[in-house]
């Protein structure tokens, strides 16, 4: 599975043999990622990523999710994909994270735009959602830049280590994307 975004950027299936690369990338960016991702503290060894990557491959094959690595100039830079795909409702929810050295470069906006195109054109989705912490300005800029509509602010939506935080729900319909 591969989605070519540009000459330098592609989304593709992470392989089990990349577990050390995945761990190292997260470990090097642990402080930044921990601020908004509730699973970071629980991932302490490269070996923990083997089963997770296998699960990504299985859910990708089953079309219940689509977790892909973000590769910039061939180097793993983060992940971007559909955390969930509801085939019956033709709805998908996008999640993403990026190593700090790639932030602010437009890399993730381009990756999400490519994923949105893929979701509408190849998967046949009708609605795509993005949920981001209300205080996570960098993450919220992506759906806003791509003309998603903010539908709601969800109070105490997600638990992060020792507290709940509010999240914004964004949506984009296929008919809105085409116009």
C-alpha positions in Angstrom: 0.0 0.0 0.0 1.5 3.3 -1.1 0.1 6.8 -1.7 2.6 9.0 -3.7 2.1 12.6 -2.6 5.1 14.3 -4.3 8.6 13.5 -5.5 9.8 13.7 -1.8 6.7 12.5 0.1 4.7 9.3 0.3 2.5 7.4 2.6 3.1 3.7 2.8 2.6 0.6 4.9 5.2 0.4 7.7 6.8 -3.0 7.9 7.6 -5.1 11.0 11.4 -4.8 10.2 11.1 -1.0 10.7 10.1 -1.4 14.4 13.5 0.0 15.6 13.3 2.9 13.2 9.7 3.6 14.5 10.8 3.3 18.1 13.8 5.6 17.6 11.7 8.2 15.9 9.2 8.3 18.7 11.9 8.1 21.4 13.7 11.1 19.9 10.4 13.0 19.8 9.0 11.7 23.1 8.6 15.1 24.8 6.8 16.7 21.9 4.6 13.7 21.1 3.6 13.1 24.7 1.9 16.5 24.9 -1.0 15.2 22.7 -0.7 11.4 22.3 -1.8 9.3 25.2 0.2 6.1 24.3 3.8 7.5 24.2 4.8 6.7 27.8 3.7 3.1 27.3 6.0 2.4 24.4 9.4 1.7 25.9 11.2 -0.8 23.6 11.5 -1.4 19.8 10.1 -4.9 20.4 6.8 -3.5 21.4 6.3 -2.1 17.9 6.5 -5.5 16.2 2.9 -6.6 17.3 1.6 -3.1 16.7 2.9 -2.9 13.2 1.4 -6.4 12.5 -1.9 -5.2 13.8 -1.7 -2.1 11.5 -1.1 -4.5 8.5 -4.1 -6.6 9.5 -6.5 -3.7 10.0 -5.3 -2.2 6.8 -5.9 -5.5 4.9 -9.4 -5.7 6.6 -10.1 -2.1 5.5 -11.2 -1.2 9.1 -8.4 1.3 9.4 -5.5 2.5 7.3 -2.3 3.3 9.3 0.6 4.4 7.1 4.0 5.8 7.6 4.9 9.3 6.4 8.1 9.0 4.4 10.0 12.2 3.5 12.8 11.6 1.1 12.6 7.9 1.9 13.0 8.5 5.7 10.2 7.7 8.2 8.9 11.0 9.6 5.7 10.0 11.3 2.3 8.4 10.7 -0.9 9.5 9.0 -3.9 7.4 8.3 -7.5 6.6 9.0 -7.7 5.5 12.7 -11.1 4.1 11.8 -13.0 3.4 8.7 -16.7 2.7 8.9 -17.6 1.0 5.6 -21.3 1.0 6.2 -21.5 4.7 6.8 -18.6 5.4 4.5 -16.9 7.5 7.2 -13.2 7.7 8.2 -11.4 9.4 11.0 -7.9 10.7 10.3 -5.1 10.7 12.9 -1.5 11.8 12.4 1.8 12.7 14.1 5.1 14.0 12.8 8.7 14.2 14.1 9.6 17.7 15.3 12.2 18.3 12.6 9.5 18.0 9.9 6.9 20.2 11.6 6.2 23.6 10.1 7.2 22.5 6.6 3.8 21.7 5.2 4.7 18.0 5.2 1.7 16.8 7.2 -0.7 19.1 5.4 0.3 17.6 2.1 0.1 14.1 3.6 -3.4 14.6 5.0 -4.5 16.2 1.7 -3.3 13.1 -0.2 -5.0 10.8 2.3 -8.3 12.8 2.0 -8.1 12.4 -1.8 -7.4 8.7 -1.4 -10.3 8.3 1.1 -12.8 10.0 -1.2 -11.6 8.6 -4.5 -10.3 5.1 -3.7 -12.0 4.0 -0.5 -15.3 5.7 -1.5 -15.8 7.6 1.8 -18.6 10.2 2.1 -17.4 11.9 5.3 -13.9 12.3 6.8 -13.3 13.5 10.4 -10.3 14.9 12.3 -10.3 15.2 16.1 -7.7 17.4 17.7 -7.1 18.8 21.2 -8.6 22.4 21.4 -5.2 23.6 22.6 -3.2 21.7 20.0 -2.9 24.6 17.6 -0.4 22.9 15.2 -2.7 19.9 14.7 -5.8 22.0 14.3 -4.2 24.1 11.6 -4.3 21.1 9.2 -8.0 20.6 9.0 -8.5 24.4 8.9 -6.0 24.8 6.1 -7.8 22.0 4.2 -11.2 23.6 4.6 -12.7 21.1 7.0 -15.6 22.5 9.0 -15.4 22.5 12.8 -18.6 20.8 14.0 -18.2 20.7 17.7 -16.0 21.1 20.8 -16.2 17.9 22.9 -15.7 18.5 26.6 -13.3 16.2 28.4 -13.1 14.0 25.3 -9.7 12.4 25.8 -7.6 11.4 28.8 -3.9 12.4 28.7 -1.9 10.7 31.4 -3.4 12.7 34.4 -6.2 14.9 33.0 -9.0 15.1 30.5 -8.9 17.7 27.7 -11.4 19.1 25.2 -11.2 18.2 21.6 -12.5 19.9 18.4 -14.3 17.7 15.8 -13.7 18.7 12.2 -15.5 17.2 9.2 -15.3 17.3 5.4 -17.9 15.8 3.1 -17.0 14.5 -0.3 -19.4 17.0 -1.9 -17.5 19.8 -0.1 -14.1 18.5 -1.2 -15.2 18.4 -4.8 -16.3 22.1 -4.9 
